[in-house]
Amino acid sequence: MRIRSVGHAVFAATMVALGILSFVKGDFTPVWAPVPKIVPARELLVWLCAGVSLACGIGLLFRRSAATAARALFALLVLWWLLFRLSQIFRAPATQDPWSGAAETAVMVAAAWVLYAWFTPEWDRRHLGFATGDRGLRGARMFYGLALIPFGIAHFTYLKETASLVPSWLPVHLFWAYFFGCTFLAAGAAILIGVYARLAAALSAVQLGLFTLLVWVPIVAAGSKSRFQWSEAILSCALTAGAWLVADSYRHSADLFPK
């Protein structure tokens, strides 16, 4: 076994779970969606993504296969982000959904990039130095920081919808929608400029985890049959795992509260 951190183990387990879920459903999991119906060989892509998720998730856990698995997962996620997420922004740059979708995939790209930087094969170090080692980690963190900005903006764009998701036992729902929108924006900015970046990454991961536990887990546990709600719950779990891994990449950085 080659477990670099708890976040590494959680992310790998998440990819395994997503792969199994995709095989069972015979469809894309939220991490790989949406893929338009008109895309050629769409069913083949379903099995490809399911297989990559499962194989790479397992491969990330073992010493001999970790580097290959990280490279393959990172490459496919980058390609997916370019083809199915970035392209949507160009088609509708003034709407929120394409930006949020791109940000969701960007978190997964950043997490896979961290693993690729950690387990970079020798050939990649020599020929792709800009994406490996410490430079690769910096790139992954910047990518993650950028992803947090649309998350924050979405809280204001969909203010009422966000407030409606706040647990009923919390008072002043609008306040929490505004508050967490601001914290996402602040965390993204902190990571991008490198001020309290480690703390910002850790807190953003905690925030995503709390959103998963306090919002989506109770909804699906109550027996929700909504495809949308289950999709969002699965996606939220995956984003939490990705954010956790990015936060783990700061373990050997400066203290949470630098002097």
N, C-alpha and C positions, 0 to 999 in steps of 0.2 A: 504493500500500500504506500501511496505517496500523498499524504494529506498535509498541505502547507498551512492550513488554518481552518477554523470552524466554518468560516464563510465559504471556503473552498469545498468542504464536505457538503454543506447545505446546498450550494449551487449545483454541484454534481448530482446530488439526490433529486433536486428539482428537475433537472434535465431528464433524468431517468423516468421520473413520474410523468413528465410531459410526453415523452416518447411512448410510454405504455398507454397513456390516455388517448393519444392520437391513433394508435393501432386499434384500440377498442372502439373508438368513435368512428373510425374510418374518415376522419376529417381533420383539418388543421386545428391545432390548439391556438388559444389567443395570442401566444408569442409569435406565431407564424402567420396569423391572419392580419388583414384580409387579402385574399387573392381573388381577383375578379373571375367570374365564371367563364369568361371568354379566353382566359389564358390557356394556350395549348398544353396538352398533357397535364392538366391540373391534378388528376387523380394520381399520376406518377409523382408529382411534387408532394402530395400528401404523404405518400409512403417514404419518399426521400427525407422529408423533414422529420417524420416519426423515427426513421432509422438513424438519422444523424443525431437526433436528441438522445435516443436510447444508447447508441454506441458510444457517443462522445461522453455522455454522463458517466457511463461505466468506465470508459478509458481514462477519464480524469482522475480516477481513484487509484490507478496503478502506476508504478514508477516507469515501466517500460513503454507505456502507451500514453502517458499524460501529455507529452509534448505534441505528439501527433494529433491527439484528440483536441487539444487547445487550439492548434493551428487550424484544423478542419472546421471547428465550431466558429472560431473567429472569422474565418474567410467566408463561410456561408452566411453568417449574420450580417456582415458588412455588405455582401452582395444583396441580401434581402432588403436591407435598409435602403440601399441605392435604388433598387428596382421597384419596390412596392411602397416605400414610405416617402423618400425624398421626391419621387416623381409626383406623388399626390400634392405635395406642397407647391410644386410648380404649376399644377393644374388649378389649384384653389388657394393661393397664398394669403388671401384675406380672411379665411375661415379658420376656426380654432381646431377642429377635429384632425386635419392632416398634421398640424404641428404637435398635437398631443400624441397621435399615433407614432410619429417619427421619434418623439421623445421616449416613448415606451420601448421601442426597439433599440434606441440608442443606449438605454440603461443595460440591456442585455449585451449589446456590442461592447460596452465599456467593461462589463464583468468578464466576458470572454477575452478581451484584450489584456486584462490584468493577468489572467492565467497564461496567455500566450507570452507575455513579457516575463513571467516567472519561469516558464518551462521552455524557453526558446531553444530550438535545436541549433547546433553549431553552424550549419549552413546559413540559417536565417540570421544569426548574429553577424556573419561576415557580409551578407548581401542585403539585409533589410534592417540595418542598424537603427534607422529612424523609428522603427515600430517595435523595437525590442529593448530589453533591459530597462534601465532607469528612464530613458527617453520614451519607451513604450508605456511605462507606468504613468508618466506625466501626460501623455496623450490620452490614455484611458480616463484619467481623472478629469481632464478638460472636457472630454466628450460627455462624461457623467454630469459635470457642472452645467454644461449647456442644456442637457436634458431636463434639469430641474426647473429651468426658466419657464418653458411651456406648462409644466405642472402647476406652477404658481399662478400663471396668467389664467389658466383654465378655472381656477377657483373663483376668479372675478367674472370671467365670461359666463360661466354657468353658476352664478352665485346661489340662486334659489335651489337649483338641483343639488348643489354641494351641501347647502344647509339642511336639506331634507334628509341627507344621509347621516347627519350627526345623531348619535344615540339619544333617545328620548330622555334619558336620565341626566343629560347635560343641559344646563340652562343656556339661554341666549344663543341659539343655533347660528345666527348670522355672524356673531362675533367669532366663533370657531372657524367658520368658512373664511372670513377675512384673515384671521390670525394665521392659519396654516397656509393660506395663499402667500402671505408675507414671509413666512418661514422658509418656504420652498425657494422664493426669490432670493432671500438673504443667503441661504445655503449655497445656491448656485453661484451667486456673486462671490462669496467667500472662497469657494473652491477655484473659481476662475482667476481671481487676483492673488490667491495664495495667502490670505490672511485668515487665521484660525481654520484652515482648510480641513485639517484632520477632525476637529470638533464638528465642523459643518457636515462632513461626510458621515460621521457617526450619528449625529442627530437626525439627519435626513433618512438614514436607514431605520432608525427607531421610529420615526414618524410614519414611514411606509408600513412598518411592521404593526404599529398601533392601528393604522387605518384598516389593515387586513383583519386584525383580531377583533376590533371594536365595531367595525361596520359590516364586512363581508361574511365573516364566520358566523355571527348570529343570524344573518339573513338566510344563508344556505342551511344552517343547522335547524332553522324553523321549518324546513321542508319546501323551500322555494322551488318552483318548477319553471321559473323564468330562465330562458337560455341566456339572456343578457346578463342577469345577475350571477349566474354560475360562471359565465365567461369572465366577468369582471373580478370575481373572487379568485379564479385561477390565475389571471393576469397579475393581480395584486400580490399573490404569493410569489410568483416568479420575479416580480420587480423588487420585492423585499429581499429575496435571495441574491439578486444582482447587486442591489445597493449594499448589502452586507459584505459581499466580496470586495467591492470597491473600497468600502471603509476599512476592511482588513489590510488593504494595500498600504495603508498609512502606519501600520504597526511599528515600523522602525523609523518613523519620521519624528519630528519634534513633538514635545509634550502637547497634550490637549490644550493647555493654557500656557503658551510660551511667555517667557518673561520679557 
